């Protein structure tokens, strides 16, 4: 069973269904018994919904994607390590 730190750390991956089934089951079990983590989960899930709805009809500003890619390229040092 996941603990609070692991649950909070994995919330985004959990919401994206990117976790292995056994990890996902542990997170679900933890959320079922921990009101604090369940509230954090609810907040993250609702925030995603609000952002998705707000951005659905908005056009991406010119150059935004290239600026985002540049940030990732600056953090990647070329040998597989971040930083």
Backbone bond lengths (Angstrom), bond angles and torsions (degrees), N, CA, C in turn:
res aa  C-N    CA-C-N  psi(-1)  N-CA   C-N-CA  omega(-1)  CA-C   N-CA-C  phi
1 X - - - 1.453 - - 1.528 108.76 -
2 X 1.318 116.67 137.64 1.461 122.80 -179.82 1.531 110.11 -70.36
3 X 1.342 115.41 152.39 1.455 119.79 173.11 1.529 108.74 -99.44
4 X 1.321 117.79 178.43 1.469 121.39 -177.03 1.526 111.73 -60.97
5 X 1.326 118.03 -44.76 1.467 120.79 -177.63 1.523 110.90 -61.94
6 X 1.334 116.73 -45.12 1.461 120.04 179.45 1.524 110.73 -65.47
7 X 1.319 116.63 -41.54 1.465 120.63 -179.25 1.518 110.63 -60.75
8 X 1.312 117.88 -49.01 1.464 121.71 -179.55 1.527 110.19 -63.48
9 X 1.326 116.99 -42.06 1.463 121.82 -179.45 1.530 111.31 -63.04
10 X 1.314 117.82 -33.23 1.461 122.19 -174.89 1.531 114.57 -98.99
11 X 1.334 118.05 5.51 1.466 119.79 -175.38 1.527 113.32 -57.22
12 X 1.312 117.77 -45.91 1.467 119.90 -178.17 1.526 111.07 -63.43
13 X 1.329 116.73 -44.63 1.468 120.20 178.07 1.527 110.30 -64.74
14 X 1.329 116.99 -35.94 1.464 121.51 177.32 1.525 109.90 -63.09
15 X 1.329 116.40 -46.89 1.469 120.52 -179.71 1.527 111.86 -65.08
16 X 1.329 116.96 -29.01 1.464 121.63 178.85 1.525 112.51 -87.79
17 X 1.338 117.36 1.59 1.475 123.13 -177.25 1.528 111.34 56.09
18 X 1.326 116.58 41.92 1.457 122.40 -178.05 1.524 113.47 -104.02
19 X 1.313 117.90 8.03 1.457 121.08 -177.56 1.521 111.10 -98.36
20 X 1.320 114.97 151.64 1.461 120.33 173.81 1.531 108.22 -60.56
21 X 1.325 117.61 148.92 1.474 120.58 -176.79 1.527 114.28 -53.30
22 X 1.333 117.77 -39.11 1.466 119.18 -178.52 1.534 111.65 -70.91
23 X 1.330 117.57 -34.26 1.467 120.97 176.80 1.524 109.01 -70.00
24 X 1.321 116.08 -44.14 1.468 121.38 178.45 1.538 110.28 -58.06
25 X 1.328 116.82 -43.75 1.465 120.82 179.52 1.525 110.99 -63.13
26 X 1.334 116.94 -39.05 1.460 120.44 177.55 1.520 112.27 -64.46
27 X 1.326 115.81 -41.10 1.472 120.49 177.99 1.529 109.73 -64.94
28 X 1.333 116.59 -44.92 1.470 120.23 179.27 1.526 111.03 -60.31
29 X 1.321 116.47 -42.72 1.466 120.15 179.01 1.526 110.34 -62.81
30 X 1.335 116.33 -42.53 1.461 119.95 179.76 1.530 110.56 -63.86
31 X 1.337 116.65 -44.83 1.463 120.04 179.67 1.526 111.64 -60.73
32 X 1.325 116.20 -31.74 1.459 120.48 179.10 1.518 113.89 -68.25
33 X 1.340 116.88 -20.03 1.457 119.66 -177.28 1.511 115.60 -120.59
34 X 1.331 118.20 2.96 1.469 120.70 -176.51 1.533 109.36 -128.90
35 X 1.308 116.23 105.57 1.461 120.58 -178.15 1.525 113.04 -63.87
36 X 1.339 117.95 -34.87 1.463 120.21 -179.97 1.535 110.66 -63.80
37 X 1.318 116.75 -46.48 1.468 120.12 179.65 1.521 111.03 -69.99
38 X 1.324 116.80 -34.93 1.459 119.96 177.31 1.531 110.68 -63.93
39 X 1.330 117.03 -38.58 1.461 120.17 176.42 1.522 110.68 -65.30
40 X 1.323 117.69 -41.08 1.469 120.98 177.06 1.523 109.79 -62.92
41 X 1.322 117.35 -43.10 1.464 121.82 177.21 1.526 110.23 -59.54
42 X 1.326 116.88 -48.83 1.466 120.43 -180.00 1.526 111.38 -58.83
43 X 1.332 116.59 -41.22 1.461 120.92 178.90 1.523 110.68 -61.78
44 X 1.337 116.76 -48.94 1.472 121.10 -179.24 1.526 110.91 -62.42
45 X 1.319 116.85 -42.37 1.469 120.70 -179.21 1.527 110.35 -64.96
46 X 1.328 116.99 -43.57 1.458 119.65 179.80 1.521 111.21 -68.52
47 X 1.323 118.05 -39.62 1.457 121.67 177.95 1.525 110.59 -59.44
48 X 1.328 116.80 -43.56 1.475 120.46 177.17 1.524 111.15 -60.04
49 X 1.317 116.06 -42.19 1.464 120.49 -179.56 1.516 110.49 -63.66
50 X 1.326 117.39 -46.12 1.464 121.76 -179.26 1.529 110.23 -62.71
51 X 1.324 116.81 -46.78 1.471 119.93 179.84 1.514 110.26 -61.87
52 X 1.316 116.73 -43.32 1.468 120.86 179.85 1.527 111.17 -60.75
53 X 1.321 116.26 -44.68 1.465 119.99 -179.74 1.523 111.54 -66.67
54 X 1.323 116.68 -41.29 1.465 120.42 -179.09 1.523 111.95 -67.61
55 X 1.326 116.25 -34.33 1.464 120.33 -175.39 1.529 113.27 -91.07
56 X 1.294 117.76 -10.31 1.452 121.72 -174.49 1.524 112.34 -55.99
57 X 1.297 117.12 -41.53 1.457 120.59 -175.80 1.521 113.57 -103.26
58 X 1.313 116.59 -2.43 1.460 119.85 -179.77 1.522 110.11 -86.84
59 X 1.300 115.86 136.86 1.455 120.90 176.27 1.522 108.79 -81.48
60 X 1.331 115.90 141.65 1.461 120.41 178.95 1.529 108.95 -66.99
61 X 1.326 117.54 131.16 1.469 120.25 178.80 1.527 110.94 -58.46
62 X 1.308 115.43 145.03 1.467 121.16 179.41 1.520 109.99 -56.74
63 X 1.312 116.49 132.41 1.453 121.96 176.12 1.518 115.52 82.65
64 X 1.325 118.61 -4.55 1.460 120.18 -177.32 1.526 111.53 -63.37
65 X 1.332 116.94 -46.22 1.463 119.31 -178.05 1.526 111.16 -62.02
66 X 1.325 117.88 -40.49 1.468 119.21 179.75 1.528 110.62 -67.31
67 X 1.335 118.32 -33.81 1.472 120.62 176.98 1.526 110.70 -67.95
68 X 1.337 116.71 -38.46 1.468 120.65 177.58 1.523 109.62 -64.70
69 X 1.322 117.15 -46.58 1.468 121.33 178.85 1.522 110.87 -60.10
70 X 1.313 117.24 -39.61 1.460 121.36 178.72 1.531 110.38 -61.17
71 X 1.319 117.06 -41.23 1.476 120.46 178.17 1.517 110.75 -60.55
72 X 1.331 117.22 -42.92 1.464 119.91 178.79 1.521 110.80 -66.06
73 X 1.305 117.54 -40.27 1.464 120.83 -179.80 1.518 111.61 -65.65
74 X 1.321 118.24 -34.47 1.460 121.74 179.11 1.524 110.98 -70.27
75 X 1.342 117.64 -33.44 1.462 121.54 179.99 1.522 112.45 -78.78
76 X 1.318 117.33 -20.05 1.466 121.61 -177.98 1.519 108.22 -94.13
77 X 1.341 116.64 119.97 1.454 119.37 -174.75 1.533 113.99 -90.56
78 X 1.330 117.25 6.30 1.459 120.40 172.89 1.509 116.29 93.69
79 X 1.331 118.46 -14.49 1.471 118.66 179.92 1.527 112.22 -109.33
80 X 1.323 115.07 19.71 1.452 119.49 178.29 1.515 113.96 92.61
81 X 1.319 116.69 -4.54 1.453 121.11 179.88 1.521 109.88 -105.18
82 X 1.307 115.38 147.61 1.454 120.94 175.00 1.524 106.92 -87.77
83 X 1.354 115.69 139.00 1.459 118.58 173.85 1.446 116.37 113.43
